[in-house]
Amino acid sequence: MGTTEEGADMATEEEEIRDKMIDQATQAELETQQTYTPEDQKVQTNELLSTSGKTISAQTTGAAGEIKAEDFAQKAPKAKGPAKGYQAEKTAPKVGDAEAAEGSLSQGSIMQAAQGTVSPASLAKAATATMDPRATTQFQLEQLLSGIEDGKPLPSWASPAVRSVAGVMASRGLGASSMAAAAMTQAVMESGIKVASEDASRYQTLQLANLSNEQQATLQNAATYAAMDMANLNNRQMAAVNNAKAFLAIDLQNLTNEQQSKTITYQSKVSALLSDAAAANAAKQFNARSQNEVDLFFAELGANIESASLNRVAGLKQFNINNKIAVDQFNAQMKTTKDQFNANMRLQVDQSNAVWRRNVNTANTAAQNEANRLNVMNLLGIQQNAMNNIWQAYRDQASWNMKISENAKDRAHNAAMQSAQIAGDKDLYDDQYDDWLTIELIDNFFTGGSSNQTA
């Protein structure tokens, strides 16, 4: 009764396994747990460049910003009171030598070369990894063998080999021997090694791909930071050059203005002394003339001095206007240069961010294509493996039916041979017994009854 129930249970399990293999062989798409879904890379905030600290603003220009024309305006000297009467008898004082304006460079006009340093983030580090235990055949084989438990059906990957070995051992009459058990164990190990090697190869491929992606990301980040360091160094150098040029231009303009002021002052003194000397000579020359002529001469001299003063004031005003125009032009040019630099910097930052996003999208597309290829290969592998198992099951069933038929005929033949042998032995025994009885009767006949009595 127990054998019948066990046979029914085994038939039910074989039917379930066959149905499962048929479902896998006709499976149209992978299930959720069988599908490999790649994780897309996302653009992080710290991976994108910004224009912060890379553009010139009004707060960062400092002393190199706009200059004011009022700082360079020239003012006419104020009169120190009414002119004193001309004394012809006084001698002209000595004027002395003209003084040349001497300038010195301000601290801001001395350019300091910008020194750059390599940031730690721009140094690429080699990505290293240790062997994942899951990528070894030993680990995968242990995982497969751990699924084999006493009293439970063998896994689908070990059943075909065990059934084949059991059939061979049964055909040799060694079905319950230790040799059969050792052969089944060997078959399970050999079947598991191929599956474990394939699983370990999958983990090795995945680990190598992750290590390669990590190294590429590290090199890309280091190149980005190195380019940023170089751009920062160039920006600091350009800013230092522009600042030095601006301060040098201011120093030269101040020196020019001071020289012009000293020249005009010296010329005024010379003119005044010459006028005084001319007046003295005129007074001596025209001493015999009337006082009215002398007064007329000084009146004309005063008019000439006033005209010269007006011309000098007009010249100062014209100089201040020209200087204001030049300052406005310089400020406009500086603003245009700053705006152009900021626009170029923003364009470079936007281009770098666009290239980075394009690279991330390309990597995500490649990962998705690889995942699709792996999923198709997995689906084909599942279908092919299930089809192979179905054909193997059909072959095992046919072989089993043939062996059952042959074993039944062998048992019937052996039973017939044993029955014939038993019948032959019975006939031989009857013949030998009859012969023994005959001999005994003959012996009793010749020996007589006494021997029978004695016996």
Secondary structure, 3 states (H helix, E strand, C coil): CHHHHHHHHHHHHHHHHHHHHHHHHCCCCCCHHHCCCCCCCCCCHHHCCCCCCCCCCHHHHHHHCCCCHHHHCCCCCCCCCCCCCCCCCCCCCCCCCCCCCCCCCCHHHCCCCCCCCCCHHHCCCCCCCCCCHHHCHHHHHHHHHHCCCCCCCCCCCCHHHHHHHHHHHHHCCCCCCHHHHHHHHHHHHHHHHHHHHHHHHHHHHHHHHHHHHHHHHHHHHHHHHHHHHHHHHHHHHHHHHHHHHHHHHHHHHHHHHHHHHHHHHHHHHHHHHHHHHHHHHHHHHCCCCCHHHHHHHHHHHHHHHHHHHHHHHHHHHHHHHHHHHHHHHHHHHHHHHHHHHHHHHHHHHHHHHHHHHHHHHHHHHHHHHHHHHHHHHHHHHHHHHHHHHHHHHHHHHHHHHHHHHHHHHHHHHHHHHHHHHHHHHHHHHHHHHHHHHHHHHHHHHHHCHHHHHHC
